[in-house]
Amino acid sequence: MAPRRTTSSQNSQANNDVPPPLEGLPPMNVEELYRYFETLAGLVKRQARAIETQALGQHSSSKGSSFYDFNKLSPP
């Protein structure tokens, strides 16, 4: 009996454990990478503070879902 040939789908399954190359980041040394992560963390913290400030600025009645707003429109 002749040995089975692997199909292309079997080959792609065998390569699933190989991570794809990094895309989007240029080559950089460790210091540059840390600086990049610090900048990214700062942006995330700033966005979180902005969202928190916006949420705290709303009145409790405006935090409800649209379902409750819809009930307010119905006749008594």
Secondary structure per residue as TSV (DSSP state, phi and psi in degrees):
chain	resnum	aa	ss	phi	psi
A	1	M	-	360.0	134.6
A	2	A	-	-76.1	145.1
A	3	P	-	-66.4	146.6
A	4	R	-	-74.8	139.0
A	5	R	-	-87.7	141.5
A	6	T	-	-78.4	141.8
A	7	T	-	-87.6	169.4
A	8	S	H	-64.8	-32.0
A	9	S	H	-67.7	-35.6
A	10	Q	H	-67.7	-37.4
A	11	N	H	-65.0	-41.2
A	12	S	H	-68.5	-33.4
A	13	Q	H	-66.8	-36.0
A	14	A	H	-68.2	-25.1
A	15	N	T	-93.3	4.1
A	16	N	T	-64.4	-25.9
A	17	D	T	-82.7	-4.2
A	18	V	S	-90.9	117.4
A	19	P	-	-67.5	147.0
A	20	P	-	-70.7	159.1
A	21	P	-	-67.0	150.6
A	22	L	-	-65.4	136.6
A	23	E	-	-124.5	144.3
A	24	G	S	98.8	-24.6
A	25	L	-	-106.6	131.9
A	26	P	-	-74.1	161.3
A	27	P	-	-59.4	136.3
A	28	M	-	-151.7	159.5
A	29	N	-	-87.5	179.1
A	30	V	H	-62.2	-42.5
A	31	E	H	-61.8	-42.5
A	32	E	H	-65.3	-36.9
A	33	L	H	-65.7	-43.8
A	34	Y	H	-61.6	-41.2
A	35	R	H	-62.9	-40.3
A	36	Y	H	-61.0	-47.0
A	37	F	H	-66.1	-36.9
A	38	E	H	-63.2	-41.9
A	39	T	H	-64.0	-44.5
A	40	L	H	-62.6	-43.7
A	41	A	H	-63.4	-39.3
A	42	G	H	-63.2	-40.5
A	43	L	H	-65.4	-40.0
A	44	V	H	-65.5	-43.1
A	45	K	H	-63.0	-41.9
A	46	R	H	-63.2	-42.2
A	47	Q	H	-65.3	-40.3
A	48	A	H	-63.8	-41.3
A	49	R	H	-63.8	-40.4
A	50	A	H	-64.0	-41.1
A	51	I	H	-66.9	-42.0
A	52	E	H	-64.3	-43.2
A	53	T	H	-62.3	-41.8
A	54	Q	H	-64.4	-41.4
A	55	A	H	-67.9	-38.6
A	56	L	H	-70.6	-25.9
A	57	G	H	-77.4	-14.3
A	58	Q	S	-81.7	150.0
A	59	H	-	-75.9	154.3
A	60	S	G	-60.7	-31.9
A	61	S	G	-69.7	-27.6
A	62	S	G	-85.1	-6.4
A	63	K	G	-84.4	-10.0
A	64	G	S	-68.3	166.5
A	65	S	-	-79.8	169.2
A	66	S	H	-66.9	-19.9
A	67	F	H	-60.3	-44.6
A	68	Y	H	-69.0	-36.5
A	69	D	H	-63.2	-37.9
A	70	F	H	-64.9	-40.0
A	71	N	H	-63.8	-30.9
A	72	K	H	-66.3	-27.7
A	73	L	H	-81.2	-19.4
A	74	S	S	-73.8	150.6
A	75	P	-	-67.6	150.3
A	76	P	-	-69.3	360.0
